Amino acid sequence: KNEVEQSPQNLTAQEGEFITINCSYSVGISALHWLQQHPGGGIVSLFMLSSGKKKHGRLIATINIQEKHSSLHITASHPRDSAVYICAVTNTGNQFYFGTGTSLTVIP
Amino acid sequence: DAGVIQSPRHEVTEMGQEVTLRCKPISGHNSLFWYRQTMMRGLELLIYFNNNVPIDDSGMPEDRFSAKMPNASFSTLKIQPSEPRDSAVYFCASSFWEGDTEAFFGQGTRLTVV
């Protein structure tokens, strides 16, 4: 069983749609990360959070520590949001666990 | 700052050869991470340093892999001898490890071992 599970694995949306990507984890964590990997391969760290909610532009990340669950929301999605979104957690022993990623395609 | 700089961007080498990947973290960052990404296994953390000291190298696949950080502005990941199964994209990332800060990734080195 993977310590980090993401859903869905693949997601196709129309431009403008509200998108949610989910991440569940089974270990005690000190932080959760959302990463974005573009088709060219580059990786960008979107959020690092340990509680509550963070917002950056059209992106919102939430975490529920009790339920061991995080969501990444994209409002007013755009084709340039097309990428693979990876959830990763750091456990209390500073070990990293990665989800397998959610491949998002936003169609104009 | 130019961000995290990795070199080379692409490396093709023959099985058995030594490969050295290089990383220059963002100035002022005190943590550095080496990751490997393959289609089969996704993204994996190999090793990370805090203040130039290796903290967790449990992700290093085997003794053929070694990483060093001789100073705050430079790190290397060495594979010796290289094998075809080492073919992957290797990412370096750096951050300021004081709680709520994010990591910044380099562009990656695409390694092909033939």
Chai-1 contact restraints between the chains, C-beta under 6 A:
chainA,res_idxA,chainB,res_idxB,connection_type,confidence,min_distance_angstrom,max_distance_angstrom,comment,restraint_id
A,G41,B,G108,contact,1.0,0.0,6.0,A-B,restraint_1
A,G42,B,Q107,contact,1.0,0.0,6.0,A-B,restraint_2
A,I43,B,F105,contact,1.0,0.0,6.0,A-B,restraint_3
A,S45,B,E102,contact,1.0,0.0,6.0,A-B,restraint_4
A,S45,B,A103,contact,1.0,0.0,6.0,A-B,restraint_5
A,M48,B,E102,contact,1.0,0.0,6.0,A-B,restraint_6
A,N94,B,D56,contact,1.0,0.0,6.0,A-B,restraint_7
A,F96,B,L45,contact,1.0,0.0,6.0,A-B,restraint_8
A,F98,B,G42,contact,1.0,0.0,6.0,A-B,restraint_9
A,F98,B,L43,contact,1.0,0.0,6.0,A-B,restraint_10
A,T100,B,G42,contact,1.0,0.0,6.0,A-B,restraint_11
